[in-house]
Amino acid sequence: MEWMKPEVVLGSVVYAIVGVLIFWISFIIIDKLTPYNLWHEIVEKQNKALGMVVAAMSLGICIIVAAAIH
């Protein structure tokens, strides 16, 4: 029951929070670098192609963050 030790659980929580923060910051940076507001384009204008691109970008960032943390 190695995974039930408090230091292991705390480490997992800390790494999860760090990963989410890095993803959130990188998404904001990419949103600022694009010539339009990603959230407005996807939610308000229902731009499905841009939604697919943002989803692929999000998965890529998540994979990089997970590999860096692991």
FIVEX-322835 format. One record per residue: residue number from 1; x, y, z of N, C-alpha, C in turn. Coordinates in steps of 0.001 Angstrom, whole numbers, plus 500000, padded with zeros to 6 digits. Example, Ala and Ser with C-alpha at 12.3 -4.5 7.8 and 13.67 -1.06 7.14 Angstrom:
1/513190/494310/507800/512300/495500/507800/513200/496700/507800 .
2/512850/497750/507080/513670/498940/507140/512900/500030/507870 .
***
This chain:
1/500822/498806/500000/500000/500000/500000/500864/501255/500000 .
2/501852/501247/499132/502780/502371/499007/502053/503660/498611 .
3/501029/503552/497777/500363/504737/497244/499456/505423/498266 .
4/499215/504804/499412/498359/505403/500431/499136/506231/501454 .
5/500436/506270/501343/501232/507061/502283/500958/508549/502060 .
6/500904/509333/503137/500574/510766/502999/501526/511528/502077 .
7/502820/511211/502135/503756/511953/501283/503544/511644/499808 .
8/503107/510422/499495/502837/510062/498103/501582/510773/497607 .
9/500547/510787/498424/499299/511467/498056/499542/512967/497924 .
10/500268/513548/498868/500554/514982/498810/501383/515333/497577 .
11/502365/514505/497264/503169/514730/496058/502324/514674/494798 .
12/501400/513729/494729/500516/513622/493569/499624/514853/493434 .
13/499103/515328/494554/498245/516515/494521/499042/517742/494088 .
14/500236/517883/494618/501075/519031/494255/501417/518996/492765 .
15/501816/517837/492260/502134/517726/490834/500912/517969/489962 .
16/499737/517530/490398/498515/517782/489639/498214/519274/489579 .
17/498362/519961/490701/498105/521403/490730/499118/522146/489869 .
18/500383/521765/489957/501419/522396/489128/501128/522166/487649 .
19/500732/520957/487297/500415/520649/485901/499255/521464/485378 .
20/498204/521603/486174/497041/522400/485768/497424/523870/485635 .
21/498227/524382/486553/498661/525779/486463/499511/526033/485221 .
22/500423/525122/484927/501253/525275/483728/500390/525232/482478 .
23/499424/524316/482442/498522/524245/481289/497718/525528/481152 .
24/497181/526030/482256/496367/527232/482221/497177/528436/481738 .
25/498379/528582/482246/499240/529693/481841/499615/529586/480369 .
26/499943/528379/479908/500307/528218/478498/499104/528465/477589 .
27/497901/528090/478025/496711/528379/477225/496470/529881/477120 .
28/496665/530599/478210/496501/532057/478187/497526/532698/477257 .
29/498761/532221/477296/499806/532758/476415/499455/532516/474955 .
30/499015/531314/474646/498640/531014/473262/497423/531830/472843 .
31/496474/532035/473754/495310/532863/473452/495721/534296/473139 .
32/496719/534805/473868/497190/536169/473616/497989/536272/472310 .
33/498645/535190/471911/499436/535210/470682/498583/535119/469413 .
34/497391/534560/469525/496524/534445/468350/495855/535793/468076 .
35/495507/536045/466816/494935/537354/466472/493475/537529/466898 .
36/492858/536520/467465/491461/536613/467889/491316/535953/469251 .
37/490174/536181/469891/489893/535613/471202/489391/534176/471020 .
38/490168/533200/471470/489810/531793/471266/488475/531451/471914 .
39/488272/531886/473150/487054/531538/473859/485820/532102/473146 .
40/485893/533344/472693/484774/533963/471982/484492/533236/470670 .
41/485540/532893/469944/485367/532202/468665/484742/530820/468840 .
42/485165/530113/469869/484676/528746/470053/483275/528735/470661 .
43/483043/529537/471691/481765/529491/472404/480690/530318/471707 .
44/481000/531563/471377/479992/532450/470815/479705/532153/469340 .
45/480761/531987/468556/480591/531800/467116/480522/530331/466702 .
46/480682/529422/467666/480603/527976/467412/481557/527527/466302 .
47/482784/528020/466348/483795/527670/465354/484362/526286/465683 .
48/483840/525257/465005/484211/523877/465315/485639/523553/464879 .
49/486076/524120/463782/487440/523861/463320/488460/524410/464320 .
50/488216/525599/464802/489106/526179/465809/489038/525385/467114 .
51/487864/524884/467447/487722/524045/468629/488565/522783/468532 .
52/488618/522183/467347/489441/520980/467146/490926/521327/467267 .
53/491324/522466/466735/492725/522885/466820/493109/523159/468276 .
54/492244/523824/469004/492516/524121/470418/492541/522828/471231 .
55/491668/521882/470907/491678/520589/471605/492991/519852/471361 .
56/493466/519849/470123/494742/519198/469815/495897/519909/470522 .
57/495852/521237/470547/496879/521998/471238/496854/521700/472736 .
58/495672/521602/473303/495545/521307/474730/496100/519927/475051 .
59/495798/518949/474231/496341/517605/474447/497863/517612/474344 .
60/498398/518347/473375/499846/518436/473232/500505/519051/474450 .
61/499938/520138/474946/500488/520779/476139/500397/519842/477339 .
62/499274/519148/477479/499096/518223/478602/500095/517082/478550 .
63/500374/516559/477364/501348/515485/477227/502742/515974/477596 .
64/503085/517179/477165/504397/517739/477498/504528/517959/478992 .
65/503486/518521/479623/503520/518760/481066/503609/517445/481823 .
66/502838/516446/481403/502860/515148/482081/504231/514497/481953 .
67/504845/514600/480779/506175/514006/480593/507223/514743/481418 .
68/507076/516072/481532/508033/516853/482312/507914/516550/483797 .
69/506703/516352/484269/506490/516076/485689/506875/514639/486027 .
70/506618/513749/485127/506897/512322/485396/508378/512112/485494 .
***
